[in-house]
């Protein structure tokens, strides 16, 4: 993919949500919520302080992350639905 986010932006691919509940009920497509978990595809270089010093990113490509329900902007790149969000929209890294 030929896309690199700028500054403190992160490109995220949503992970697929479960088709069934823990109790075994199948969830129809109309009732599914978009997952708030994803995989980082690409990262910018980081934000800059007022002094011009670079603040390094805390996430890297390949990290599984948790983000807010309404975070990011949905984009379509090469036919794939992805999210672009600021690093501050990411709640944490799943290990």
MODELLER restraints for C-alpha pairs under 7 A, 6 or more apart:
rsr = mdl.restraints
at = mdl.atoms
rsr.add(forms.Gaussian(group=physical.xy_distance, feature=features.Distance(at['CA:4:A'], at['CA:42:A']), mean=6.36, stdev=0.5))
rsr.add(forms.Gaussian(group=physical.xy_distance, feature=features.Distance(at['CA:4:A'], at['CA:43:A']), mean=6.80, stdev=0.5))
rsr.add(forms.Gaussian(group=physical.xy_distance, feature=features.Distance(at['CA:4:A'], at['CA:44:A']), mean=6.51, stdev=0.5))
rsr.add(forms.Gaussian(group=physical.xy_distance, feature=features.Distance(at['CA:5:A'], at['CA:11:A']), mean=6.71, stdev=0.5))
rsr.add(forms.Gaussian(group=physical.xy_distance, feature=features.Distance(at['CA:5:A'], at['CA:42:A']), mean=6.85, stdev=0.5))
rsr.add(forms.Gaussian(group=physical.xy_distance, feature=features.Distance(at['CA:5:A'], at['CA:43:A']), mean=5.76, stdev=0.5))
rsr.add(forms.Gaussian(group=physical.xy_distance, feature=features.Distance(at['CA:5:A'], at['CA:44:A']), mean=4.71, stdev=0.5))
rsr.add(forms.Gaussian(group=physical.xy_distance, feature=features.Distance(at['CA:6:A'], at['CA:44:A']), mean=4.61, stdev=0.5))
rsr.add(forms.Gaussian(group=physical.xy_distance, feature=features.Distance(at['CA:6:A'], at['CA:45:A']), mean=6.76, stdev=0.5))
rsr.add(forms.Gaussian(group=physical.xy_distance, feature=features.Distance(at['CA:7:A'], at['CA:44:A']), mean=4.95, stdev=0.5))
rsr.add(forms.Gaussian(group=physical.xy_distance, feature=features.Distance(at['CA:7:A'], at['CA:45:A']), mean=5.45, stdev=0.5))
rsr.add(forms.Gaussian(group=physical.xy_distance, feature=features.Distance(at['CA:7:A'], at['CA:46:A']), mean=4.77, stdev=0.5))
rsr.add(forms.Gaussian(group=physical.xy_distance, feature=features.Distance(at['CA:7:A'], at['CA:47:A']), mean=5.16, stdev=0.5))
rsr.add(forms.Gaussian(group=physical.xy_distance, feature=features.Distance(at['CA:8:A'], at['CA:44:A']), mean=5.46, stdev=0.5))
rsr.add(forms.Gaussian(group=physical.xy_distance, feature=features.Distance(at['CA:8:A'], at['CA:45:A']), mean=6.60, stdev=0.5))
rsr.add(forms.Gaussian(group=physical.xy_distance, feature=features.Distance(at['CA:8:A'], at['CA:46:A']), mean=4.40, stdev=0.5))
rsr.add(forms.Gaussian(group=physical.xy_distance, feature=features.Distance(at['CA:8:A'], at['CA:47:A']), mean=4.94, stdev=0.5))
rsr.add(forms.Gaussian(group=physical.xy_distance, feature=features.Distance(at['CA:8:A'], at['CA:86:A']), mean=5.72, stdev=0.5))
rsr.add(forms.Gaussian(group=physical.xy_distance, feature=features.Distance(at['CA:8:A'], at['CA:87:A']), mean=5.71, stdev=0.5))
rsr.add(forms.Gaussian(group=physical.xy_distance, feature=features.Distance(at['CA:9:A'], at['CA:43:A']), mean=6.23, stdev=0.5))
rsr.add(forms.Gaussian(group=physical.xy_distance, feature=features.Distance(at['CA:9:A'], at['CA:44:A']), mean=5.50, stdev=0.5))
rsr.add(forms.Gaussian(group=physical.xy_distance, feature=features.Distance(at['CA:9:A'], at['CA:84:A']), mean=6.61, stdev=0.5))
rsr.add(forms.Gaussian(group=physical.xy_distance, feature=features.Distance(at['CA:9:A'], at['CA:85:A']), mean=5.49, stdev=0.5))
rsr.add(forms.Gaussian(group=physical.xy_distance, feature=features.Distance(at['CA:9:A'], at['CA:86:A']), mean=4.40, stdev=0.5))
rsr.add(forms.Gaussian(group=physical.xy_distance, feature=features.Distance(at['CA:9:A'], at['CA:87:A']), mean=5.82, stdev=0.5))
rsr.add(forms.Gaussian(group=physical.xy_distance, feature=features.Distance(at['CA:10:A'], at['CA:40:A']), mean=6.93, stdev=0.5))
rsr.add(forms.Gaussian(group=physical.xy_distance, feature=features.Distance(at['CA:10:A'], at['CA:42:A']), mean=6.01, stdev=0.5))
rsr.add(forms.Gaussian(group=physical.xy_distance, feature=features.Distance(at['CA:10:A'], at['CA:43:A']), mean=4.59, stdev=0.5))
rsr.add(forms.Gaussian(group=physical.xy_distance, feature=features.Distance(at['CA:10:A'], at['CA:44:A']), mean=6.35, stdev=0.5))
rsr.add(forms.Gaussian(group=physical.xy_distance, feature=features.Distance(at['CA:10:A'], at['CA:84:A']), mean=5.63, stdev=0.5))
rsr.add(forms.Gaussian(group=physical.xy_distance, feature=features.Distance(at['CA:10:A'], at['CA:85:A']), mean=5.38, stdev=0.5))
rsr.add(forms.Gaussian(group=physical.xy_distance, feature=features.Distance(at['CA:10:A'], at['CA:86:A']), mean=5.96, stdev=0.5))
rsr.add(forms.Gaussian(group=physical.xy_distance, feature=features.Distance(at['CA:10:A'], at['CA:87:A']), mean=6.11, stdev=0.5))
rsr.add(forms.Gaussian(group=physical.xy_distance, feature=features.Distance(at['CA:11:A'], at['CA:40:A']), mean=5.96, stdev=0.5))
rsr.add(forms.Gaussian(group=physical.xy_distance, feature=features.Distance(at['CA:11:A'], at['CA:41:A']), mean=5.42, stdev=0.5))
rsr.add(forms.Gaussian(group=physical.xy_distance, feature=features.Distance(at['CA:11:A'], at['CA:42:A']), mean=5.14, stdev=0.5))
rsr.add(forms.Gaussian(group=physical.xy_distance, feature=features.Distance(at['CA:11:A'], at['CA:43:A']), mean=6.29, stdev=0.5))
rsr.add(forms.Gaussian(group=physical.xy_distance, feature=features.Distance(at['CA:11:A'], at['CA:82:A']), mean=6.85, stdev=0.5))
rsr.add(forms.Gaussian(group=physical.xy_distance, feature=features.Distance(at['CA:11:A'], at['CA:83:A']), mean=5.70, stdev=0.5))
rsr.add(forms.Gaussian(group=physical.xy_distance, feature=features.Distance(at['CA:11:A'], at['CA:84:A']), mean=4.66, stdev=0.5))
rsr.add(forms.Gaussian(group=physical.xy_distance, feature=features.Distance(at['CA:11:A'], at['CA:85:A']), mean=6.68, stdev=0.5))
rsr.add(forms.Gaussian(group=physical.xy_distance, feature=features.Distance(at['CA:12:A'], at['CA:38:A']), mean=5.99, stdev=0.5))
rsr.add(forms.Gaussian(group=physical.xy_distance, feature=features.Distance(at['CA:12:A'], at['CA:39:A']), mean=5.51, stdev=0.5))
rsr.add(forms.Gaussian(group=physical.xy_distance, feature=features.Distance(at['CA:12:A'], at['CA:40:A']), mean=4.50, stdev=0.5))
rsr.add(forms.Gaussian(group=physical.xy_distance, feature=features.Distance(at['CA:12:A'], at['CA:41:A']), mean=5.42, stdev=0.5))
rsr.add(forms.Gaussian(group=physical.xy_distance, feature=features.Distance(at['CA:12:A'], at['CA:82:A']), mean=5.80, stdev=0.5))
rsr.add(forms.Gaussian(group=physical.xy_distance, feature=features.Distance(at['CA:12:A'], at['CA:83:A']), mean=5.08, stdev=0.5))
rsr.add(forms.Gaussian(group=physical.xy_distance, feature=features.Distance(at['CA:12:A'], at['CA:84:A']), mean=6.35, stdev=0.5))
rsr.add(forms.Gaussian(group=physical.xy_distance, feature=features.Distance(at['CA:13:A'], at['CA:38:A']), mean=5.30, stdev=0.5))
rsr.add(forms.Gaussian(group=physical.xy_distance, feature=features.Distance(at['CA:13:A'], at['CA:39:A']), mean=5.24, stdev=0.5))
rsr.add(forms.Gaussian(group=physical.xy_distance, feature=features.Distance(at['CA:13:A'], at['CA:40:A']), mean=6.43, stdev=0.5))
rsr.add(forms.Gaussian(group=physical.xy_distance, feature=features.Distance(at['CA:13:A'], at['CA:41:A']), mean=6.54, stdev=0.5))
rsr.add(forms.Gaussian(group=physical.xy_distance, feature=features.Distance(at['CA:13:A'], at['CA:82:A']), mean=4.99, stdev=0.5))
rsr.add(forms.Gaussian(group=physical.xy_distance, feature=features.Distance(at['CA:13:A'], at['CA:83:A']), mean=6.43, stdev=0.5))
rsr.add(forms.Gaussian(group=physical.xy_distance, feature=features.Distance(at['CA:14:A'], at['CA:35:A']), mean=6.60, stdev=0.5))
rsr.add(forms.Gaussian(group=physical.xy_distance, feature=features.Distance(at['CA:14:A'], at['CA:37:A']), mean=6.00, stdev=0.5))
rsr.add(forms.Gaussian(group=physical.xy_distance, feature=features.Distance(at['CA:14:A'], at['CA:38:A']), mean=4.11, stdev=0.5))
rsr.add(forms.Gaussian(group=physical.xy_distance, feature=features.Distance(at['CA:14:A'], at['CA:39:A']), mean=6.43, stdev=0.5))
rsr.add(forms.Gaussian(group=physical.xy_distance, feature=features.Distance(at['CA:14:A'], at['CA:82:A']), mean=6.93, stdev=0.5))
rsr.add(forms.Gaussian(group=physical.xy_distance, feature=features.Distance(at['CA:15:A'], at['CA:35:A']), mean=6.80, stdev=0.5))
rsr.add(forms.Gaussian(group=physical.xy_distance, feature=features.Distance(at['CA:15:A'], at['CA:37:A']), mean=6.06, stdev=0.5))
rsr.add(forms.Gaussian(group=physical.xy_distance, feature=features.Distance(at['CA:15:A'], at['CA:38:A']), mean=4.92, stdev=0.5))
rsr.add(forms.Gaussian(group=physical.xy_distance, feature=features.Distance(at['CA:15:A'], at['CA:39:A']), mean=6.89, stdev=0.5))
rsr.add(forms.Gaussian(group=physical.xy_distance, feature=features.Distance(at['CA:17:A'], at['CA:35:A']), mean=5.95, stdev=0.5))
rsr.add(forms.Gaussian(group=physical.xy_distance, feature=features.Distance(at['CA:19:A'], at['CA:26:A']), mean=5.88, stdev=0.5))
rsr.add(forms.Gaussian(group=physical.xy_distance, feature=features.Distance(at['CA:19:A'], at['CA:27:A']), mean=5.66, stdev=0.5))
rsr.add(forms.Gaussian(group=physical.xy_distance, feature=features.Distance(at['CA:20:A'], at['CA:26:A']), mean=4.34, stdev=0.5))
rsr.add(forms.Gaussian(group=physical.xy_distance, feature=features.Distance(at['CA:20:A'], at['CA:27:A']), mean=5.56, stdev=0.5))
rsr.add(forms.Gaussian(group=physical.xy_distance, feature=features.Distance(at['CA:36:A'], at['CA:66:A']), mean=5.82, stdev=0.5))
rsr.add(forms.Gaussian(group=physical.xy_distance, feature=features.Distance(at['CA:36:A'], at['CA:67:A']), mean=5.38, stdev=0.5))
rsr.add(forms.Gaussian(group=physical.xy_distance, feature=features.Distance(at['CA:36:A'], at['CA:68:A']), mean=6.20, stdev=0.5))
rsr.add(forms.Gaussian(group=physical.xy_distance, feature=features.Distance(at['CA:36:A'], at['CA:69:A']), mean=5.65, stdev=0.5))
rsr.add(forms.Gaussian(group=physical.xy_distance, feature=features.Distance(at['CA:37:A'], at['CA:65:A']), mean=5.71, stdev=0.5))
rsr.add(forms.Gaussian(group=physical.xy_distance, feature=features.Distance(at['CA:37:A'], at['CA:66:A']), mean=4.54, stdev=0.5))
rsr.add(forms.Gaussian(group=physical.xy_distance, feature=features.Distance(at['CA:37:A'], at['CA:67:A']), mean=6.24, stdev=0.5))
rsr.add(forms.Gaussian(group=physical.xy_distance, feature=features.Distance(at['CA:38:A'], at['CA:64:A']), mean=5.60, stdev=0.5))
rsr.add(forms.Gaussian(group=physical.xy_distance, feature=features.Distance(at['CA:38:A'], at['CA:65:A']), mean=5.45, stdev=0.5))
rsr.add(forms.Gaussian(group=physical.xy_distance, feature=features.Distance(at['CA:38:A'], at['CA:66:A']), mean=6.57, stdev=0.5))
rsr.add(forms.Gaussian(group=physical.xy_distance, feature=features.Distance(at['CA:39:A'], at['CA:62:A']), mean=5.92, stdev=0.5))
rsr.add(forms.Gaussian(group=physical.xy_distance, feature=features.Distance(at['CA:39:A'], at['CA:63:A']), mean=5.66, stdev=0.5))
rsr.add(forms.Gaussian(group=physical.xy_distance, feature=features.Distance(at['CA:39:A'], at['CA:64:A']), mean=4.48, stdev=0.5))
rsr.add(forms.Gaussian(group=physical.xy_distance, feature=features.Distance(at['CA:39:A'], at['CA:65:A']), mean=6.13, stdev=0.5))
rsr.add(forms.Gaussian(group=physical.xy_distance, feature=features.Distance(at['CA:40:A'], at['CA:60:A']), mean=6.69, stdev=0.5))
rsr.add(forms.Gaussian(group=physical.xy_distance, feature=features.Distance(at['CA:40:A'], at['CA:61:A']), mean=4.88, stdev=0.5))
rsr.add(forms.Gaussian(group=physical.xy_distance, feature=features.Distance(at['CA:40:A'], at['CA:62:A']), mean=5.29, stdev=0.5))
rsr.add(forms.Gaussian(group=physical.xy_distance, feature=features.Distance(at['CA:40:A'], at['CA:63:A']), mean=5.42, stdev=0.5))
rsr.add(forms.Gaussian(group=physical.xy_distance, feature=features.Distance(at['CA:40:A'], at['CA:64:A']), mean=6.42, stdev=0.5))
rsr.add(forms.Gaussian(group=physical.xy_distance, feature=features.Distance(at['CA:41:A'], at['CA:61:A']), mean=5.04, stdev=0.5))
rsr.add(forms.Gaussian(group=physical.xy_distance, feature=features.Distance(at['CA:41:A'], at['CA:62:A']), mean=6.28, stdev=0.5))
rsr.add(forms.Gaussian(group=physical.xy_distance, feature=features.Distance(at['CA:42:A'], at['CA:61:A']), mean=5.15, stdev=0.5))
rsr.add(forms.Gaussian(group=physical.xy_distance, feature=features.Distance(at['CA:43:A'], at['CA:60:A']), mean=6.35, stdev=0.5))
rsr.add(forms.Gaussian(group=physical.xy_distance, feature=features.Distance(at['CA:43:A'], at['CA:61:A']), mean=6.59, stdev=0.5))
rsr.add(forms.Gaussian(group=physical.xy_distance, feature=features.Distance(at['CA:45:A'], at['CA:56:A']), mean=6.90, stdev=0.5))
rsr.add(forms.Gaussian(group=physical.xy_distance, feature=features.Distance(at['CA:45:A'], at['CA:57:A']), mean=6.83, stdev=0.5))
rsr.add(forms.Gaussian(group=physical.xy_distance, feature=features.Distance(at['CA:46:A'], at['CA:54:A']), mean=6.36, stdev=0.5))
rsr.add(forms.Gaussian(group=physical.xy_distance, feature=features.Distance(at['CA:46:A'], at['CA:55:A']), mean=5.49, stdev=0.5))
rsr.add(forms.Gaussian(group=physical.xy_distance, feature=features.Distance(at['CA:46:A'], at['CA:56:A']), mean=5.11, stdev=0.5))
rsr.add(forms.Gaussian(group=physical.xy_distance, feature=features.Distance(at['CA:46:A'], at['CA:57:A']), mean=5.16, stdev=0.5))
rsr.add(forms.Gaussian(group=physical.xy_distance, feature=features.Distance(at['CA:47:A'], at['CA:54:A']), mean=5.98, stdev=0.5))
rsr.add(forms.Gaussian(group=physical.xy_distance, feature=features.Distance(at['CA:47:A'], at['CA:55:A']), mean=5.27, stdev=0.5))
rsr.add(forms.Gaussian(group=physical.xy_distance, feature=features.Distance(at['CA:48:A'], at['CA:54:A']), mean=4.55, stdev=0.5))
rsr.add(forms.Gaussian(group=physical.xy_distance, feature=features.Distance(at['CA:48:A'], at['CA:55:A']), mean=5.65, stdev=0.5))
rsr.add(forms.Gaussian(group=physical.xy_distance, feature=features.Distance(at['CA:49:A'], at['CA:55:A']), mean=6.96, stdev=0.5))
rsr.add(forms.Gaussian(group=physical.xy_distance, feature=features.Distance(at['CA:63:A'], at['CA:93:A']), mean=6.68, stdev=0.5))
rsr.add(forms.Gaussian(group=physical.xy_distance, feature=features.Distance(at['CA:64:A'], at['CA:93:A']), mean=5.83, stdev=0.5))
rsr.add(forms.Gaussian(group=physical.xy_distance, feature=features.Distance(at['CA:64:A'], at['CA:94:A']), mean=5.33, stdev=0.5))
rsr.add(forms.Gaussian(group=physical.xy_distance, feature=features.Distance(at['CA:65:A'], at['CA:90:A']), mean=6.78, stdev=0.5))
rsr.add(forms.Gaussian(group=physical.xy_distance, feature=features.Distance(at['CA:65:A'], at['CA:92:A']), mean=5.69, stdev=0.5))
rsr.add(forms.Gaussian(group=physical.xy_distance, feature=features.Distance(at['CA:65:A'], at['CA:93:A']), mean=4.42, stdev=0.5))
rsr.add(forms.Gaussian(group=physical.xy_distance, feature=features.Distance(at['CA:65:A'], at['CA:94:A']), mean=5.50, stdev=0.5))
rsr.add(forms.Gaussian(group=physical.xy_distance, feature=features.Distance(at['CA:66:A'], at['CA:90:A']), mean=6.09, stdev=0.5))
rsr.add(forms.Gaussian(group=physical.xy_distance, feature=features.Distance(at['CA:66:A'], at['CA:91:A']), mean=5.51, stdev=0.5))
rsr.add(forms.Gaussian(group=physical.xy_distance, feature=features.Distance(at['CA:66:A'], at['CA:92:A']), mean=5.44, stdev=0.5))
rsr.add(forms.Gaussian(group=physical.xy_distance, feature=features.Distance(at['CA:66:A'], at['CA:93:A']), mean=6.39, stdev=0.5))
rsr.add(forms.Gaussian(group=physical.xy_distance, feature=features.Distance(at['CA:67:A'], at['CA:89:A']), mean=6.10, stdev=0.5))
rsr.add(forms.Gaussian(group=physical.xy_distance, feature=features.Distance(at['CA:67:A'], at['CA:90:A']), mean=4.49, stdev=0.5))
rsr.add(forms.Gaussian(group=physical.xy_distance, feature=features.Distance(at['CA:67:A'], at['CA:91:A']), mean=5.07, stdev=0.5))
rsr.add(forms.Gaussian(group=physical.xy_distance, feature=features.Distance(at['CA:68:A'], at['CA:89:A']), mean=6.56, stdev=0.5))
rsr.add(forms.Gaussian(group=physical.xy_distance, feature=features.Distance(at['CA:68:A'], at['CA:90:A']), mean=6.97, stdev=0.5))
rsr.add(forms.Gaussian(group=physical.xy_distance, feature=features.Distance(at['CA:68:A'], at['CA:91:A']), mean=6.95, stdev=0.5))
rsr.add(forms.Gaussian(group=physical.xy_distance, feature=features.Distance(at['CA:71:A'], at['CA:85:A']), mean=6.55, stdev=0.5))
rsr.add(forms.Gaussian(group=physical.xy_distance, feature=features.Distance(at['CA:71:A'], at['CA:89:A']), mean=6.07, stdev=0.5))
rsr.add(forms.Gaussian(group=physical.xy_distance, feature=features.Distance(at['CA:72:A'], at['CA:83:A']), mean=5.64, stdev=0.5))
rsr.add(forms.Gaussian(group=physical.xy_distance, feature=features.Distance(at['CA:72:A'], at['CA:84:A']), mean=5.22, stdev=0.5))
rsr.add(forms.Gaussian(group=physical.xy_distance, feature=features.Distance(at['CA:72:A'], at['CA:85:A']), mean=4.11, stdev=0.5))
rsr.add(forms.Gaussian(group=physical.xy_distance, feature=features.Distance(at['CA:73:A'], at['CA:83:A']), mean=5.35, stdev=0.5))
rsr.add(forms.Gaussian(group=physical.xy_distance, feature=features.Distance(at['CA:73:A'], at['CA:84:A']), mean=5.25, stdev=0.5))
rsr.add(forms.Gaussian(group=physical.xy_distance, feature=features.Distance(at['CA:73:A'], at['CA:85:A']), mean=6.39, stdev=0.5))
rsr.add(forms.Gaussian(group=physical.xy_distance, feature=features.Distance(at['CA:74:A'], at['CA:81:A']), mean=6.80, stdev=0.5))
rsr.add(forms.Gaussian(group=physical.xy_distance, feature=features.Distance(at['CA:74:A'], at['CA:82:A']), mean=5.76, stdev=0.5))
rsr.add(forms.Gaussian(group=physical.xy_distance, feature=features.Distance(at['CA:74:A'], at['CA:83:A']), mean=4.58, stdev=0.5))
rsr.add(forms.Gaussian(group=physical.xy_distance, feature=features.Distance(at['CA:74:A'], at['CA:84:A']), mean=6.57, stdev=0.5))
rsr.add(forms.Gaussian(group=physical.xy_distance, feature=features.Distance(at['CA:75:A'], at['CA:81:A']), mean=5.86, stdev=0.5))
rsr.add(forms.Gaussian(group=physical.xy_distance, feature=features.Distance(at['CA:75:A'], at['CA:82:A']), mean=5.37, stdev=0.5))
rsr.add(forms.Gaussian(group=physical.xy_distance, feature=features.Distance(at['CA:75:A'], at['CA:83:A']), mean=5.95, stdev=0.5))
rsr.add(forms.Gaussian(group=physical.xy_distance, feature=features.Distance(at['CA:76:A'], at['CA:82:A']), mean=6.07, stdev=0.5))
